[in-house]
Amino acid sequence: MSFDEAIFSAAMLSVLVTMALALARAMMGPTVYDRILALNMFGTKTVLLIAVAGFLAGRPDFLDLALVYALINFIGVIAVMKFSEAGRLTDAEEEP
């Protein structure tokens, strides 16, 4: 194992530890906003993990996957925040 591989393996381990801490925060709460923020952080760390794994595997196309995952994470967090604020995802009024 070369020095670079050891550094990136340590980086992956560090990212996995922070992902575990984010999941712990998501489970503990105490508010719904703390849980949403923790899940957003978990998604961001997942993007970083995919990028580092792609570098270690010598597959730069993993960066495309990481970018798509980042966009899905962003849209998902916005949708969950809107749903938690308003109780629905659309602005349309309900018809009787």
C-alpha positions as CSV (number, residue, x, y, z in Angstrom):
1,M,0.0,0.0,0.0
2,S,1.5,3.3,-1.0
3,F,1.5,6.5,1.1
4,D,-1.3,8.1,-1.0
5,E,-3.5,5.0,-0.6
6,A,-3.0,5.1,3.1
7,I,-3.9,8.8,3.3
8,F,-7.1,8.3,1.3
9,S,-8.0,5.2,3.3
10,A,-7.7,7.2,6.5
11,A,-9.8,9.9,4.9
12,M,-12.5,7.4,4.1
13,L,-12.4,6.1,7.6
14,S,-12.7,9.6,8.9
15,V,-15.7,10.3,6.7
16,L,-17.4,7.0,7.8
17,V,-16.9,8.1,11.5
18,T,-18.5,11.5,10.8
19,M,-21.4,9.7,8.9
20,A,-22.0,7.6,12.0
21,L,-22.1,10.7,14.2
22,A,-24.5,12.3,11.8
23,L,-26.8,9.3,12.0
24,A,-26.6,9.4,15.8
25,R,-27.7,13.0,15.7
26,A,-30.5,12.2,13.3
27,M,-31.8,9.6,15.7
28,M,-31.4,11.7,18.9
29,G,-33.1,14.8,17.6
30,P,-34.2,16.8,19.7
31,T,-36.2,18.7,17.0
32,V,-37.2,17.9,13.5
33,Y,-34.8,20.6,12.2
34,D,-31.9,18.9,13.9
35,R,-32.8,15.6,12.3
36,I,-33.1,17.2,8.8
37,L,-29.8,19.0,9.2
38,A,-28.1,15.7,10.3
39,L,-29.5,13.9,7.3
40,N,-28.3,16.6,5.0
41,M,-24.9,16.3,6.5
42,F,-25.0,12.5,6.0
43,G,-25.8,13.1,2.4
44,T,-23.0,15.5,2.0
45,K,-20.6,13.1,3.6
46,T,-21.9,10.4,1.2
47,V,-20.9,12.5,-1.7
48,L,-17.4,13.0,-0.3
49,L,-17.2,9.2,0.3
50,I,-18.1,8.4,-3.2
51,A,-15.6,10.9,-4.6
52,V,-12.7,9.5,-2.4
53,A,-13.7,5.9,-3.3
54,G,-13.7,6.8,-7.0
55,F,-10.2,8.3,-6.6
56,L,-8.9,5.2,-4.8
57,A,-10.4,2.9,-7.4
58,G,-9.0,5.0,-10.3
59,R,-12.6,5.7,-11.6
60,P,-13.1,9.4,-12.2
61,D,-16.6,8.7,-13.4
62,F,-17.6,8.3,-9.8
63,L,-17.6,12.1,-9.6
64,D,-20.6,12.2,-11.9
65,L,-22.4,9.9,-9.5
66,A,-21.4,12.0,-6.6
67,L,-22.8,15.2,-8.3
68,V,-26.1,13.5,-9.1
69,Y,-26.3,12.3,-5.5
70,A,-25.6,15.8,-4.3
71,L,-28.4,17.3,-6.4
72,I,-30.9,14.6,-5.2
73,N,-29.8,15.3,-1.6
74,F,-30.4,19.0,-2.0
75,I,-33.8,18.6,-3.6
76,G,-34.8,16.0,-1.0
77,V,-33.9,18.3,1.9
78,I,-35.8,21.2,0.4
79,A,-38.9,19.0,-0.1
80,V,-38.7,17.6,3.5
81,M,-38.2,21.2,4.9
82,K,-41.2,22.4,2.9
83,F,-43.3,19.4,4.0
84,S,-42.3,19.9,7.7
85,E,-43.2,23.6,7.5
86,A,-46.5,23.5,5.7
87,G,-47.7,19.9,6.0
88,R,-47.9,19.5,2.2
89,L,-45.6,19.9,-0.8
90,T,-47.8,22.1,-3.0
91,D,-49.0,25.6,-2.7
92,A,-52.4,24.8,-4.0
93,E,-55.3,25.1,-1.7
94,E,-57.3,21.9,-1.0
95,E,-60.7,21.8,-2.6
96,P,-63.7,20.9,-0.4
